[in-house]
Amino acid sequence: MSDDTIPTARRPVRDEMIAFVIMTALLLVVPLTGVYPFFVMQGLCFALLACAFNLLIGYGGLLSFGHAMFLGTAGYVTAHALKVWGLSPELGILAGVAGAAALSVLTGLIAIRRQGIYFAMITLALSQLLYFVYLQTPFTHGEDGIQGIPQGLLFGFINLAKPITLYYVILTGFLFGFLVIYRAINSPFGEVLKAIRENEPRAVSLGYKTDQYKLLAYILSGTLAGFAGALKVFVAQNASLTDVHWSMSGEIVLMTLVGGLGTVFGPVVGAFVIIAMQQYLAGFGQWVTVIQGGIFVICVLTFRRGVIGEIAHYFKRSL
């Protein structure tokens, strides 16, 4: 079937499915290319985190400066469950995701009452409040964090201590979370979110309870961000205050903007770009932050839609 015979509405879905197949194939063969597995696993965790954040801001129009609290909370709960309670990896992940989901419900009920910059400031304030709570709470071990977390046997027979095995487990988790987000975006729920983002008063006039939709998007986004945090524990084998700090929330925003706000694959690309910069520019010390800022300024000036957003716009224009 040629492109001319495919309905225009179906072309984006077809293109996205092709891109997903290509992305999956590339990620499956990563261990065979000699690329450092830890770098890719870390990138996958942050890619899922950025995709979860993009669901909220890119499709719901809600800017959160506190998404690090879901990442860090799930990490702490999972780490504590594995090391202190002695739970299996799958139960540890479920505990971490449940903790992030509960936190997203609680903070969402507070933050969703406001809009725009007020919503963003409330999420930032809640995140900072939680940061200081974790700094003083004994089970987090303060600035030392929870170290030496056992990786264990997933489902009793999958040894996560083997790097290749762990890589494919993390990849499976990423693909699962990515598909959940993709399904939500392309469902009636996602269409209502887009309508609220574009014109909330009109959505209200059509009878939609916009606050409920925004709260559900916030909870789903926070829960999936927690899932990324739970997976990250097995990669880094620690849980620390770094994952709860406000600067982590800033990095999440940066990943999404660099890749392409409101695009399906943009946050994935943006996450790998930022993680690669941190990995390969580590020798510059504190200058890494300055370099990141410079690249961000360049992206804003030359790639206003983000990397993927500009590519999609180019091909759309050339059709």
N, C-alpha and C positions, 0 to 999 in steps of 0.2 A: 504493500500500500504506500503510495507516494504522499508527501507532505500536503499536496494540494487536496487530497481526498480526506484528510483528517480534519474534523471540525476544529475550529480555532480554540474552543473552550477546552478541548482534550489535549491540545499540544503541550501546554505547560506540565500537565500530569505525566504525559509520556516522557518528556524531557527529564523531569525529576526522577522518574523511575530508572531511566537509563543512567543518569548521574549517580543514583544510589547503587546500582549494580557495579558501576566502575569503581566507586569509592570502596565498596565492600571487597571487591576483587583485589584492589591495591593493598588494603589493610590485611587481607588474608595472607598475602605473600611477603609481608614486611619481614618476618623472621628469616626468610630465605635470602634477603638482600644484604644482610650484615649490618643493618641499622640498629643502633643501641636500643634494646627493647624497653628499658626503663623510660627513656625519653618519649617513645610512642605511647606507652601506657599512661604516662602522666598527661600527655596531650589528649588522649581519649577521654580521660576523666574531666579535664577542663573543657573539652569540646562539648560533652554532655551538659556540663554546668552552664556554658554559654548558650546552648540551645534552649535550656530550660528558662534562662533569663530572657532570651529572645521571644519566647512564647508570650511572656508577660508584657514586654515593652514593644516588640515589633508587631504584635497582632492585637494586644489589648490596650496599647497606648499608655501603660502604667510604668513609670520610671522608678525603679527601686534601687536605693543605695545601701541596702542591707542584706543582699542575697548571701553574703559570706556567712551570716549566722546559721543558715540552713546547712551549708557545706560543713562548717565547723561543728555544729551540734550533732549531726549524723556521724561525723568522724569520731567525736568524743564518746558517744553512746556505743558505737560499734567497737571501738578500741577497748572500752571498759568491759563490754560484754564478752569479748574474746579473751582478754587477759585476766580479768578478775572473776567474772562469772563462769568462765570456761565453756562458753557456748560454741557451737559449731559455726563455721563461716556463714552458712546460709541464714542461721538464726541471728547471728550478729548483724548481718546486713539488714534483715527485717526489723531488728530492734532500732538500728540507726535510722532507717527510712520512716519508721513509726514515730520516732522522736522528732524528725524534721516535719512530718505531716502534722503532728500535734502543735508544734511551734508555729507552723504556717497558719493553722486555724486560729490560734490565739492572737498572733500579731496581725493577721488579716482582718479580723473583726475590729481591731483598733484602727489600722491604717486605712482601710477601705472607705472610712467615713469622710475622708478628704480627697481632693483631686489635685492634679498638677504638682507644683513644687512642694505643696504642703504634704502630699502623699510621700514624695521622695524624702523630705526632711524627717517625717515620722519614722519611716523605715530605717533611716540612718541612725536616729536616736535610739530606736529599739535595738539595733545591732550593736551600738556602742554600750548600751546598758548591759546587754548579754555578754559582751566582751569583758567588762569589769566583774560580772558575776563569775564567769569562768576563771578569771584571774585569781579570785579569792576562794573558789570552791575546792575543797580538798581532793575530790576524785579526779580533777583535771591535772593535778600536780603543778599548778601555776605556770610559771615561765618555763619549767622543764618539760612540760607536756607528758604524754603517755608514750613511753619508748618501748622498744623490743616487743612489739605486738606479734603474737604467733599467727602464722598464715593458715596452718591446719589443713584438714581434708574436707573439701567441699562435697557434700552429700555422702561423706564417709569413704570416698575412694578417689577423688580428684585431688592430687597433691599440689597445692598452690605454692609450695616451696620451689617448684621447678619453674624457671623463668618463662619457658615457652608455654607451659600449661597455664600459668597465670596470665600470660598475654592474651590467649584465646578466651579465657574466662572474662577478662576485662573488655575485650572486643565484643563478646556476646552481650555483656551488660550494656555497653554503649549502643549497639545496634538496637537492642530492645527499647531502651529509653528514647532513641532517635525516632523509631517507628511509632511509639506512643505519641510523641510530640507531632509527628507528621500526620497521624490519624486525627488528632485533635484539631489541627489547623484546617484540615480538609473535611471536617464534619460540619453539620448544622451549627454546633456550638462554636466552632471556629469562625463561621460566617457571621454569627451574631457578634462575636468579639471584634471582628473587623468593622462591622457597622457601628459599634460603640466607639471604636477608635476614630472613625471618620466623622461621625456626627451623633454624639450621645443624646442630645435632646430629641432628635428625630427617632432614634431607637426607642426612647421612652414613649414617644407619641404613638409608636406602633404597638405598644403594649408589653415590651420587654422589661423585665425587672433587672435593670443594668447592674445594680449593686450585687445581685446574686451571681450574675455571670462573671463580674470582675473578681468576686471573692473566690469562685471556683477556679478561675484562671490563676489566681494568686496561690491557692492551695496546691494545684497541680504543679505549678512552676516550683514552688518551695519543696514539694515532695521529691520531684525529680532532681532538684539540686542536692537534696539530701542523699539520694541514691548515688549521685556522683561522689559525694563526700565519703560514703560508706565504701565504695570501690577504691577510692584513693588510699584508704587506710592500708589495704593489702599491698599497694604499690610502694608507698613510703615507709610502711611499718611504724608509723608514729602518728600522733594527733597533737597538734600544738596550737598556740594562740594565733599563729600566723594566718590560719584558715578562718579565723573569726574577725580579724582586724579589718578596719574600714578600707585599708589599702587594697585588700583582696576584692572587695566589692568594686573598687575602682578598676581593677584589672579585668573583672568580668565585663564591665561596661566597655572597656577599651577593646577587648576581644570581639565583642559583638559589633561595635562600630567599624573596626578595621575590616572585618570579614564582610559585613553588609547587614544593616539593620532591616528586619522584616523579610529576610531571605531564608530559604530552608537550609542551605549549605554554608552560608556566610559565617555563622558562628564557629563552625568546624574549622574552616580555613583560618579565621582570626585567632582561634585558640592555639593552633599549631604555629602560627607566625609569632605570637607573643612568647610561647614556651620555647621556641627555637632561639629567639633573641636572648632569653634568659639563660639558656643552656650554652650557647656558643659565644656569647658576649660577656660571660661571667668574669673573664680576665680583666675587664675594665672596671670592676668594682662598682662603686656608687655611680659611675658614669652611665651604667646601664639604664638607669631611670631617665637620665637626660636624653640618651639616645632614643629610648622609647617615646619620650615626649616629642622629640623632633620628628620621628616617623609618624606619630599621630597627627602632628600639624600638617605634614606633607599629605597624608591620606585625606585629611579634611579639606585641604585646598585643591587637590588633584583627583581624589577618588571620593567624592562626596557621598556616593551611594555605597561605599565599601568596595572591596576587591570583587566579590561575587556580584554585587549589585551593578557595578560598572560593566562587567562582562555580560550579564544578562541584558542590560540596557543596550549595549552595542549590538548584540545579535538580534534583539527585538527591532531595533532601528533599521538594521540591514535587511530585514525580511520584506 
